[in-house]
Every structure is written in structure tokens, then in C-alpha cells.
Amino acid sequence: MTDPPRNRSRPRVVWAILLALLPAAIVVLWVRSYFVGDSLAYLGGTSGDAPSRLYGLLLERGTLGTNVVLSDGDQLDHLHPGWRHDRWRPNPMVQPRVWSDGATYLDFLGWLLRHERSTDGRTTTTYAEVPVWFICALCALPLLLWLRRRRRWRAPHECRTCGYDLRATPDRCPECGTVPKTEPLARLVA
């Protein structure tokens, strides 16, 4: 007894749903970032002679930012080590990207890279910011490429599954075994 043919379309449907949900979730977070700001941070190395390190993600006003703070001083000593999450309501009247004079930064079309050293030289802060629309476009790209490949136009004499030329064998594709849903080409010509 032979096994029934495997249904290969179910994993493809699951793949397509996941590819569609990721950009949709990012769009929801993008819109939400204009009403609620979120930050996730990890503080480590606050004991002993090791420098304190703070790694963080920030989602606010349509941008995703990441920062790294390295401190040999006592700037981060008041914070408890470990993970922390903060949420706030962004003030629409406050202008973003107002930095102190000691910062070196590059700001171009919503992209930001900033590096700052404290006046005593014991703390450095590096901050990078990316627009969320760019992240959404990157996540939507695999879905668009998959849809383009899947919906590609095929000539009437080509197999709908693999694109093999069926003019020599109009009843069945010799490459993948698919039976054409339309009438064979030989009957249409005669």
C-alpha cells in the first residue's frame, strides 16, 4: 500500500501568515509609539571595579533606538542591576534630539548616530536610532518577494507549479507530475 501524497501547501500557508503578521505587528507598534513610549534596559557590572554597563532599547515617536552607556564613575550606581522596563506618554510639544554640547552626532532623514563622553571622561554613551518604517519595510520584503514568486504570470503552455514547458507533454508535467487544470494544449489547437 502506498502512502497518500503529502500536502505541501499547508507549510506554505503557515509561512505566508507569519510573513504577513510580522510587518502588521510592527505597524501596530509604530503607531503605538506616538502615544506610548517604551524602553527596555539591562544594567550589569555595578559591583567591584568593573565598569557599569547599561544596554537599552527605546521605542518612541516612530523610531527605535538603542543605547550603550559605559560608566567608571557613580552615574549608574543608583540603579538596580538587571532588567527594567519603563513606559511613558510622549510629550508632543518636546522637540526630539536636543543634545548637550559635548555630543558628536549624525542625524539624517530620521537616522541618528550619537556618541557622547561626559565632562570628567568617565562615562561614554553611544546611541543609534532607526525609523520604524524602515524596519517594517525590511520585514515586509520577504513577504513581497514570496508573493511575487508565487503569483508570477505563466504562459498558457507552462506548468502552473514549476514553469516547465508543456507543449511536448500537454496531459501531465514531466518535471513535477502536476496535471493541468485547463484542457490540454493539444485539444485547444485541434
N, C-alpha and C positions, 0 to 999 in steps of 0.2 A: 504494500500500500504506500502510495506517495504522499508526502506532506502537502498540505494546501499551500498555495502561493502566499508569500508574505506581503502584507500591506505596507508598502514603503511610503505611503503618503502621510501616515499619522505622525511620524517624527518630523516631517517637513512642516506640517501644520503647527505642531508644538513650537518648532523653531521660529516660524513666522510670527506666532503670537508673542513669543519672548522678544523677538526683534522689534515688534510694534509697541510692546509695553514699556521698554526701557526709555525710548525718547518721550513717550507720553508722561511717564513719571518725572522725567527731567523737566518737561514743560510745566508740570504742576509745581515742582519745587522752584522753578524760575519765577512764576507768577507769585508764589507764596513769599519769595524773598523780598518783594516790595512791601509786604505787610508785616512780616515777622522775620527778624534776623536770628540766625542760629550760629553757634560756634561749638566746636568740639576740640578739646585740647588735652594733651598729655604732658605732665610735668614729671621729670625724672632727674636724678642726680643731685638732690638737695642736701645730702648728708656728706660730711667729711670734706676733703679737699677737692673733690670732683666738682667741676663747674655745673651749675644748674642749667638744664635744657628744657625748653618749652616748645612743643610742636603743636601746631593748631591748624584747623580748617575753619573758614568763615564764609557763610553764605548770606549775602545782604545786597539789596538793590540790584539784583540781576547779575551779580558777579560771585565767583567762587575764588576765595583767596586762601593761601597757605602761608604760614609764617613759621620761622625758626628763631628762637631767642636763646642765645648763649650768654650766660652771666657768671663771672667770677666773683661778683660783689653780692650784696644782700638785696638786690632788686626783686628777686623771686622768692625770698625766704618766707614771706608772709603767706604764700600759697601752700596748700597741702599737696604732697606728691600724689600722682595717679591721674586718673581720667576725670574730666569735668565737662559739663555741658551747660551752656548758657543760652537763654532765649530772651529777646527784647523786641520792642516795637521801634523800627527805624524812624527817625525824625526826618520827614521830607524836606524840612527847611535847612538842614545842615548840609553844607557842601562837602562831598566826599573828597578825599585826597588832599587834605591840608596838613602838610608835614612840617616838622621843625627844620631849622636852617641847616642842621648837620647831616641831613639825609641826601643821599645820591639816588636819584630815581629816573626811570624812563617810563613815560606814560604815552601810549599811542593807541588810539581808537578803542579804548576800553581795556587794553592790556597794560599791566603795570608790573614793573620790577623795581624794588626799592631795597637799598642796603643802608643801614644807619649804625653808627658807632656812638656810644654815649660819650659825654664830655670827659669823663675820667678814663675812658678806654677799656673799661672792664665788662661792658655789655655790648653785644652786637645783635642787630635784628635784621633779618632778611625776610622780605615779603614779596610774594608774587600773586598776581590777580589775573584771572581769565574770565571773559564774558561767558555766561551760561549758555547763550545762544550758540556759541562755538562748540561747547560740549554736547549740546543737543544735536547739532548738525553732524558731529563725529559719530554719535550713537545711532543716528538715522541712516548714515551712509551704508552700513551692511544691509539694512532692510531695503533700501532703494536699489542697491546692486542685485540683491536676490530677486526682487520683483522685476527688475529689468531683464534678468536672465530667464526668469520663469515665464514672463509674458512676451518674450521675443516673437516677432512675427515669423511664421514659417510659410514657405511656398506650398501650394496645394500638393505637390509631388513629394514633399518631405515628411518624414515621420514626426508626429507631434511630440513624441517623448525625447528622441535623441537627435533628430535632424537628418537622419540618413536618407539618401535619395531613393525613393520607392518606385521609380519608373521601371526598373527591371523586375521587381517583385511587388506588384501592387496589392496583393492579398495579405501579406504579413511582412513586418520589418525583419530582415535577417540579422540586424545588429542587436536589437533588444527584444524582439518577439512580439511587439505590440501589433494588434490587429487594428487597422484604420477604422475610425467610426464612420467615415463617409464611404460612399461607394468607391470601389477600386478605380483607379485612373483608367484602366483598360476599358471598363464598361462605359465610362464617360466619353472616351474618344470614339468608340464604335457606334 
